[in-house]
Amino acid sequence: MKSLSSRPSREGEPAVMRVELRPAPFDAVAEVRDYRASGGISGKSGATSIFIGTMRDFNEGEEVRNMTLEHYPGMTEKHLEEICKQAENRWAVHDILVLHRTGDIEVGEDIVLVATWAAHRGDAIDATRFIIEDLKHRAPFWKKEAVSEGERWVDRNTSGYLSAD
C-alpha cells in the first residue's frame, strides 16, 4: 500500500472540500449521492472511497444503549479541515467530503462519513484511511456512552481492528 504522495490534485488545482458537523441524524449514502449530483465530479474521478462509521451497540465488552458526542466548536472544524488539507497534499484527490455527528446518537445511526474522489483508487483509498484514522485518534471529540451501570466517558478509541482491541 502506497502511503505517501506529493502529487497535486487536478493538475495543481486545490481539492474541493466540504467539512460539516451535524447535530441531527443523516443518511450517509444519500449524502454521497447528493454530493456527487451537485458537484461536477462525474468524469473527473475514476475512484471514490467511502467510509461510513455507525453507532454500534457494544464497546469495551459492554452493551451500549446510546451515546452523546461532544466537541469543541470552532476547534473541531478547524482540525477536520486541516486533516483534509494534509490528505490533499499527500494524495492526488479531487474532492473530500467529511460529515460528523454531534449530540445524542442512537444505535444504528451514522456517525461519520469520509468520502474522497481521485483519478485512481490508491489515492482515494489512502486519503480516506488517513482522514478517518486522524479523526478517530486526534480530533477534539468526546464520547459519553449510556451503559447498564449508567454513563461513562470513553477515554480512547479502538484501534480499528478487532484483534488489536
Secondary structure per residue as TSV (DSSP state, phi and psi in degrees):
chain	resnum	aa	ss	phi	psi
A	1	M	-	360.0	125.0
A	2	K	-	-77.2	129.4
A	3	S	-	-115.4	-12.2
A	4	L	-	-129.6	139.9
A	5	S	-	-155.1	140.1
A	6	S	-	-114.6	14.9
A	7	R	-	-68.6	137.1
A	8	P	-	-74.3	151.8
A	9	S	S	-80.9	149.3
A	10	R	G	40.2	59.8
A	11	E	G	50.8	46.1
A	12	G	G	93.7	-10.5
A	13	E	-	-73.2	142.6
A	14	P	-	-68.2	151.6
A	15	A	-	-67.8	149.0
A	16	V	E	-81.4	129.3
A	17	M	E	-126.8	139.0
A	18	R	E	-133.7	122.3
A	19	V	E	-125.2	125.1
A	20	E	E	-140.9	142.4
A	21	L	E	-102.5	136.4
A	22	R	E	-125.7	124.1
A	23	P	S	-80.8	-12.2
A	24	A	S	-113.5	155.6
A	25	P	-	-57.0	149.8
A	26	F	-	-139.2	157.3
A	27	D	-	-99.9	105.7
A	28	A	H	-59.9	-40.4
A	29	V	H	-64.4	-43.5
A	30	A	H	-64.2	-37.3
A	31	E	H	-62.5	-42.1
A	32	V	H	-64.7	-46.0
A	33	R	H	-57.5	-47.5
A	34	D	H	-65.5	-39.2
A	35	Y	H	-63.1	-44.9
A	36	R	H	-61.9	-41.6
A	37	A	H	-67.8	-29.1
A	38	S	H	-98.1	-10.1
A	39	G	H	-110.2	2.5
A	40	G	T	68.9	27.0
A	41	I	-	-74.8	-33.6
A	42	S	T	-51.6	127.3
A	43	G	T	90.8	-21.6
A	44	K	T	-88.7	-27.2
A	45	S	-	-120.6	134.5
A	46	G	S	-96.3	-5.4
A	47	A	E	-143.2	139.7
A	48	T	E	-127.7	129.9
A	49	S	E	-117.8	130.1
A	50	I	E	-129.3	130.5
A	51	F	E	-119.4	129.6
A	52	I	E	-123.1	119.8
A	53	G	E	-99.1	134.6
A	54	T	E	-124.3	144.5
A	55	M	-	-65.5	120.4
A	56	R	-	-101.2	167.2
A	57	D	S	-95.9	17.0
A	58	F	E	-151.5	154.8
A	59	N	E	-163.5	137.8
A	60	E	T	49.5	42.3
A	61	G	T	78.6	6.0
A	62	E	E	-123.5	150.6
A	63	E	E	-70.1	136.7
A	64	V	E	-118.1	127.0
A	65	R	E	-84.5	-39.2
A	66	N	E	-168.8	179.2
A	67	M	E	-150.0	161.5
A	68	T	E	-115.8	129.6
A	69	L	E	-113.0	114.2
A	70	E	E	-103.5	158.1
A	71	H	E	-147.5	169.7
A	72	Y	-	-100.3	101.9
A	73	P	T	-54.7	136.7
A	74	G	T	88.8	-53.2
A	75	M	H	-69.1	-42.2
A	76	T	H	-64.6	-47.5
A	77	E	H	-60.2	-42.3
A	78	K	H	-61.7	-42.2
A	79	H	H	-63.4	-45.2
A	80	L	H	-62.5	-40.8
A	81	E	H	-63.4	-39.1
A	82	E	H	-65.8	-41.2
A	83	I	H	-57.4	-45.2
A	84	C	H	-64.2	-40.0
A	85	K	H	-63.5	-39.4
A	86	Q	H	-63.0	-42.4
A	87	A	H	-62.9	-42.6
A	88	E	H	-59.7	-39.0
A	89	N	H	-73.4	-24.1
A	90	R	H	-94.8	-30.5
A	91	W	S	-129.5	153.4
A	92	A	-	-83.4	72.9
A	93	V	E	-99.2	147.2
A	94	H	E	-93.3	-41.9
A	95	D	E	-140.2	147.7
A	96	I	E	-136.2	130.8
A	97	L	E	-126.0	123.8
A	98	V	E	-130.8	119.5
A	99	L	E	-121.4	138.1
A	100	H	E	-140.5	133.3
A	101	R	E	-74.7	153.6
A	102	T	-	-136.6	167.7
A	103	G	E	84.7	-152.3
A	104	D	E	-81.6	130.4
A	105	I	E	-129.1	134.0
A	106	E	E	-99.8	155.6
A	107	V	T	-54.7	135.0
A	108	G	T	91.8	-13.7
A	109	E	-	-79.5	146.5
A	110	D	E	-68.6	135.0
A	111	I	E	-104.9	-44.1
A	112	V	E	-140.8	143.7
A	113	L	E	-129.1	125.5
A	114	V	E	-124.7	121.7
A	115	A	E	-132.8	136.6
A	116	T	E	-130.5	149.9
A	117	W	E	-124.9	137.2
A	118	A	E	-151.8	169.0
A	119	A	S	-67.7	-32.7
A	120	H	S	-130.5	151.1
A	121	R	H	-61.7	-38.0
A	122	G	H	-59.5	-45.2
A	123	D	H	-63.5	-45.2
A	124	A	H	-63.7	-48.2
A	125	I	H	-65.2	-46.6
A	126	D	H	-65.3	-39.0
A	127	A	H	-65.5	-42.7
A	128	T	H	-61.7	-45.5
A	129	R	H	-61.9	-44.5
A	130	F	H	-58.9	-47.1
A	131	I	H	-63.1	-48.4
A	132	I	H	-68.0	-37.4
A	133	E	H	-66.7	-42.4
A	134	D	H	-65.6	-44.6
A	135	L	H	-57.1	-46.8
A	136	K	H	-67.0	-30.4
A	137	H	H	-106.5	-18.0
A	138	R	H	-129.8	-20.0
A	139	A	S	-68.5	144.3
A	140	P	-	-78.8	79.7
A	141	F	E	-121.6	148.5
A	142	W	E	-131.0	130.6
A	143	K	E	-107.6	132.5
A	144	K	E	-119.9	119.2
A	145	E	E	-101.6	143.1
A	146	A	E	-94.2	115.6
A	147	V	E	-121.7	178.3
A	148	S	T	-59.1	-33.0
A	149	E	T	-87.5	1.1
A	150	G	E	132.6	-127.1
A	151	E	E	-126.1	152.7
A	152	R	E	-146.5	146.3
A	153	W	E	-84.9	137.8
A	154	V	-	-85.8	123.4
A	155	D	-	-92.6	-9.5
A	156	R	S	-159.2	154.4
A	157	N	-	-88.2	157.6
A	158	T	-	-68.9	164.6
A	159	S	-	-72.8	-19.1
A	160	G	S	100.4	-3.7
A	161	Y	-	-131.3	130.4
A	162	L	G	-58.9	-41.8
A	163	S	G	-67.1	-21.0
A	164	A	G	-94.8	-10.7
A	165	D	-	-88.3	360.0
